Amino acid sequence: MMISKETFVKLITMMMNTIDDKREFIEDNDYIPDECKDCIMEECDFLKDLITMITVVTFDRFGVIRDYLYERDENGEYFFGIPKGNKIEVYLLTSAEDLYEYLVEESEGFSLIAKKDTQTN
């Protein structure tokens, strides 16, 4: 894994708190029109770049990070399945630590390779 567990958990927790604060604001202010609710959630746009970066360095091929952040239930749990051949592996993530462990397991054997081009024109 190209990111430490401590850093990963801090980043995910910060993003979870931001998203949860926006959701709570929307729920507490039921007079907000639906189109404005979407705009309020779009204020989290700065998170999209961070999510993309973390997705790349963790080799999150199925977009579990984004889904975990936005699709968690009220208990902070995210339940999903990943097709593996003729079966589906089912997961329940209950924390950022669980998410990290899942990604470590799934990224085993993958690595980013940076190579300096030594050819000159």
C-alpha positions in Angstrom: 0.0 0.0 0.0 1.3 3.4 -0.9 -0.3 5.2 2.0 0.0 4.5 5.7 -3.0 3.4 7.6 -2.8 6.4 10.0 -2.8 8.9 7.1 -5.5 7.0 5.3 -7.8 6.9 8.3 -7.3 10.6 9.0 -8.1 11.5 5.4 -11.2 9.3 5.3 -12.4 10.5 8.7 -12.0 14.1 7.6 -14.0 13.4 4.4 -16.7 11.5 6.3 -17.1 14.4 8.7 -17.5 16.9 5.9 -20.0 14.8 4.0 -22.0 14.0 7.2 -22.0 17.7 8.2 -23.5 18.6 4.8 -26.1 15.9 5.1 -27.1 16.9 8.6 -27.5 20.5 7.4 -29.8 19.4 4.6 -31.8 17.2 7.0 -32.1 20.0 9.6 -33.3 22.5 7.0 -36.2 20.8 5.3 -37.3 24.0 3.6 -34.3 23.7 1.2 -35.5 22.8 -2.4 -34.2 19.6 -3.9 -32.1 21.4 -6.5 -30.3 23.3 -3.8 -29.6 20.1 -1.8 -27.6 18.9 -4.8 -25.7 22.2 -4.9 -24.9 21.9 -1.2 -23.5 18.4 -1.6 -21.5 19.6 -4.6 -19.7 22.0 -2.3 -17.8 18.8 -1.4 -16.1 19.0 -4.9 -12.7 19.5 -3.3 -13.2 16.0 -1.9 -13.6 14.5 -5.4 -9.9 15.2 -6.3 -8.8 13.8 -2.9 -11.0 10.7 -3.4 -9.5 10.2 -6.9 -6.0 10.4 -5.5 -6.6 8.0 -2.7 -8.4 5.6 -5.1 -5.3 5.5 -7.3 -2.7 5.0 -4.6 -4.8 2.3 -2.9 -5.7 0.5 -6.2 -9.4 0.7 -5.5 -10.6 -0.8 -8.7 -14.3 -1.0 -7.7 -14.7 2.6 -6.3 -15.3 1.3 -2.8 -13.8 4.4 -1.2 -16.3 6.8 -2.9 -19.2 4.4 -2.2 -18.2 4.0 1.4 -18.1 7.8 1.9 -21.4 8.6 0.3 -23.5 5.4 0.8 -22.9 4.5 4.4 -26.0 4.0 6.5 -26.9 5.9 9.6 -24.8 3.5 11.7 -21.7 4.3 9.5 -21.8 0.8 7.9 -21.4 0.0 4.2 -22.4 -3.4 2.8 -21.4 -4.4 -0.7 -20.6 -7.4 -2.9 -17.8 -7.8 -5.5 -18.1 -10.4 -8.3 -15.3 -12.9 -8.2 -15.7 -15.4 -11.0 -19.0 -17.3 -10.5 -19.5 -16.1 -7.0 -19.9 -12.8 -5.2 -17.8 -11.9 -2.2 -19.7 -9.9 0.4 -18.2 -7.3 2.7 -19.4 -5.1 5.6 -17.3 -2.1 6.3 -17.9 -0.4 9.7 -15.0 2.0 9.9 -12.2 3.7 8.0 -9.8 1.0 9.5 -12.0 -1.8 7.9 -11.9 0.1 4.6 -8.1 0.3 4.8 -7.8 -3.4 5.6 -10.1 -4.3 2.7 -8.0 -2.2 0.3 -4.7 -3.7 1.5 -6.1 -7.2 0.9 -7.5 -6.3 -2.6 -4.3 -4.4 -3.7 -2.0 -7.3 -2.9 0.3 -7.8 -5.8 -0.3 -4.4 -7.4 2.2 -1.6 -7.5 2.6 1.7 -9.3 5.7 1.9 -11.4 7.4 5.1 -12.2 10.1 5.0 -14.8 12.4 7.7 -15.9 12.7 8.1 -19.7 16.4 8.1 -20.5 16.0 8.6 -24.2 17.0 12.0 -25.6 15.6 13.5 -28.8 
